[in-house]
Amino acid sequence: MNENHEMLDLLKALTDADRLRIIGVLAKCRANAEEIASRLHLPFRGVFNHLAFLSYVGIVSQADNLYELKTEKLDELARQQFGKERPGYVPAPDMDEKARKVLATYLNPDGGIKQIPLQPAKLRVILAYILQAFSPGTQYTEKEVNMILARFNEDISGLRRDLVDAGLLARERDGSRYWRVDRTEQEKAGDA
């Protein structure tokens, strides 16, 4: 069983209330299926099926008709899943060092934004990063812009407004069309 399937099975095992109650009984002492069913006022067949699944997952073992909680297996699975260091977002090596630091700080490993910075210089780096998702020369509906921005953060309207306010995205007055502003357009706007 690979690590992802193993963790998924563990989560399935731990999301059922009756299985958690069975684990609670076994955490106190070894017991057979009949004793567990009696203590928890559950049908024997249901307890038997739950014990079979818990055995399959590897957190319960059976010997001499008695079931026992394998706490070492739970510890091992917890260490595998939660003990390892999570990778961070790794910006492109040819990027400016300050921009690299901002992106490494504010982005999740998948490239989503974990927190939108309040400082204008840092926000500008994040907005420039988001802008890469928009193709130059392409016009987008507001719905399409929202779908792109949703990939980065749940504050869709805030990001859309920030991109427009920063002059990185332009839009029709009625919000029906959006497009990426190229540098020559930004420079013309700055001269005006």
C-alpha positions as CSV (number, residue, x, y, z in Angstrom):
1,M,0.0,0.0,0.0
2,N,1.5,3.4,-0.9
3,E,1.7,6.2,1.6
4,N,-1.2,8.2,0.1
5,H,-3.6,5.3,0.1
6,E,-2.5,4.3,3.6
7,M,-3.2,7.8,4.9
8,L,-6.5,7.9,3.0
9,D,-7.6,4.6,4.6
10,L,-6.5,5.8,8.0
11,L,-8.6,9.0,7.6
12,K,-11.6,6.8,6.4
13,A,-11.1,4.7,9.5
14,L,-11.1,7.7,11.8
15,T,-14.0,9.5,10.3
16,D,-16.6,7.0,11.4
17,A,-18.1,7.6,14.8
18,D,-18.6,3.9,15.6
19,R,-15.0,3.0,14.6
20,L,-13.7,5.8,16.9
21,R,-15.8,4.3,19.7
22,I,-14.3,0.9,19.0
23,I,-10.8,2.4,19.0
24,G,-11.7,4.0,22.4
25,V,-12.6,0.6,23.8
26,L,-9.4,-1.0,22.5
27,A,-7.3,1.9,23.8
28,K,-8.3,0.7,27.3
29,C,-7.9,-3.0,26.9
30,R,-7.9,-5.9,24.5
31,A,-11.4,-7.3,23.7
32,N,-13.2,-9.6,21.4
33,A,-15.9,-8.5,18.9
34,E,-18.8,-9.7,21.2
35,E,-17.5,-7.7,24.2
36,I,-17.1,-4.6,22.0
37,A,-20.6,-4.9,20.6
38,S,-22.0,-5.4,24.1
39,R,-20.1,-2.4,25.6
40,L,-21.1,-0.1,22.8
41,H,-24.6,-1.4,22.2
42,L,-23.8,-2.0,18.6
43,P,-24.8,-4.9,16.3
44,F,-22.2,-7.6,16.2
45,R,-22.1,-7.7,12.4
46,G,-21.3,-4.0,12.3
47,V,-18.6,-4.3,14.9
48,F,-17.1,-7.2,13.1
49,N,-17.0,-5.2,9.8
50,H,-15.5,-2.2,11.5
51,L,-12.8,-4.4,13.2
52,A,-12.0,-6.0,9.8
53,F,-11.5,-2.5,8.3
54,L,-9.4,-1.4,11.2
55,S,-7.3,-4.5,10.8
56,Y,-6.9,-3.9,7.1
57,V,-5.7,-0.3,7.8
58,G,-3.2,-1.8,10.3
59,I,-4.2,-0.1,13.5
60,V,-5.9,-3.1,15.0
61,S,-4.5,-6.6,15.3
62,Q,-6.1,-9.9,16.3
63,A,-4.7,-12.8,18.2
64,D,-6.6,-15.6,20.0
65,N,-9.9,-14.0,19.1
66,L,-8.9,-10.7,20.9
67,Y,-8.5,-7.4,19.1
68,E,-5.8,-5.0,20.2
69,L,-5.0,-1.4,19.2
70,K,-1.6,-1.1,17.5
71,T,-0.6,2.3,18.8
72,E,2.8,2.0,17.2
73,K,1.1,1.9,13.8
74,L,-0.8,5.1,14.6
75,D,2.4,6.8,15.7
76,E,4.2,5.7,12.5
77,L,1.4,7.0,10.3
78,A,1.3,10.3,12.1
79,R,5.1,10.7,11.8
80,Q,5.0,9.8,8.1
81,Q,2.2,12.4,7.4
82,F,2.8,15.1,9.9
83,G,6.4,14.8,10.9
84,K,8.0,15.5,7.5
85,E,8.9,19.0,6.5
86,R,6.5,20.5,3.9
87,P,8.2,21.9,0.8
88,G,7.7,25.6,0.2
89,Y,7.2,27.4,-3.1
90,V,10.5,27.7,-5.0
91,P,10.7,30.8,-7.2
92,A,12.6,30.8,-10.5
93,P,16.4,31.2,-9.9
94,D,16.8,34.0,-12.4
95,M,14.4,36.2,-10.4
96,D,15.4,39.3,-8.4
97,E,16.4,38.2,-4.8
98,K,13.8,40.5,-3.1
99,A,11.0,39.1,-5.3
100,R,12.2,35.5,-4.7
101,K,12.0,36.2,-0.9
102,V,8.5,37.7,-1.1
103,L,7.2,34.8,-3.2
104,A,8.8,32.2,-0.9
105,T,7.2,33.9,2.1
106,Y,3.7,34.4,0.8
107,L,3.0,31.4,-1.5
108,N,2.0,27.9,-0.7
109,P,3.9,24.9,-2.2
110,D,1.2,24.7,-5.0
111,G,1.7,28.4,-5.9
112,G,-1.5,29.6,-4.2
113,I,-1.3,32.7,-2.0
114,K,-1.4,31.9,1.7
115,Q,-1.5,35.5,2.7
116,I,-1.9,38.7,0.7
117,P,0.8,41.2,1.9
118,L,-0.3,44.7,3.0
119,Q,3.0,46.4,2.1
120,P,2.7,47.9,-1.4
121,A,6.1,46.7,-2.6
122,K,5.4,43.1,-1.5
123,L,1.9,43.3,-3.0
124,R,3.4,44.4,-6.3
125,V,5.6,41.3,-6.4
126,I,2.5,39.1,-5.8
127,L,0.5,40.9,-8.4
128,A,3.3,40.5,-11.0
129,Y,3.4,36.8,-10.2
130,I,-0.4,36.5,-10.7
131,L,-0.2,38.5,-13.9
132,Q,1.7,35.7,-15.5
133,A,-1.5,33.7,-15.6
134,F,-3.0,36.2,-18.1
135,S,-1.9,36.0,-21.7
136,P,-1.0,39.2,-23.4
137,G,-3.4,40.2,-26.1
138,T,-6.2,38.1,-24.8
139,Q,-9.5,39.6,-23.6
140,Y,-11.2,38.0,-20.6
141,T,-14.7,38.2,-19.2
142,E,-15.1,39.0,-15.5
143,K,-16.1,35.3,-15.0
144,E,-12.9,34.1,-16.7
145,V,-10.8,36.5,-14.6
146,N,-12.5,35.3,-11.4
147,M,-11.7,31.7,-12.4
148,I,-8.1,32.4,-12.9
149,L,-7.8,34.4,-9.6
150,A,-9.6,31.7,-7.7
151,R,-6.6,29.4,-8.3
152,F,-4.5,31.8,-6.3
153,N,-6.6,33.0,-3.4
154,E,-10.2,33.2,-2.2
155,D,-10.2,37.0,-2.2
156,I,-11.0,37.1,-5.9
157,S,-12.6,40.6,-6.0
158,G,-9.7,42.1,-3.9
159,L,-7.1,40.6,-6.2
160,R,-9.0,41.7,-9.3
161,R,-9.3,45.3,-7.9
162,D,-5.6,45.3,-6.9
163,L,-4.5,44.2,-10.4
164,V,-6.6,47.0,-12.0
165,D,-5.5,49.6,-9.5
166,A,-1.8,48.7,-10.1
167,G,-2.3,49.1,-13.8
168,L,-1.5,45.5,-14.6
169,L,-5.0,44.6,-15.8
170,A,-7.3,47.0,-17.7
171,R,-11.0,46.7,-18.0
172,E,-14.0,48.2,-19.7
173,R,-15.9,50.7,-17.6
174,D,-18.8,48.2,-17.2
175,G,-16.5,45.4,-16.3
176,S,-17.4,43.3,-19.3
177,R,-13.9,42.8,-20.6
178,Y,-10.5,42.6,-19.0
179,W,-7.0,42.4,-20.5
180,R,-3.4,42.3,-19.5
181,V,-1.7,45.7,-19.9
182,D,1.5,45.4,-21.8
183,R,4.5,47.6,-20.7
184,T,4.2,50.1,-23.6
185,E,0.6,50.7,-22.5
186,Q,1.7,51.1,-18.9
187,E,4.4,53.6,-20.0
188,K,1.9,55.6,-22.0
189,A,-0.5,55.7,-19.0
190,G,2.5,56.9,-16.8
191,D,3.3,59.7,-19.2
192,A,-0.2,61.0,-19.3
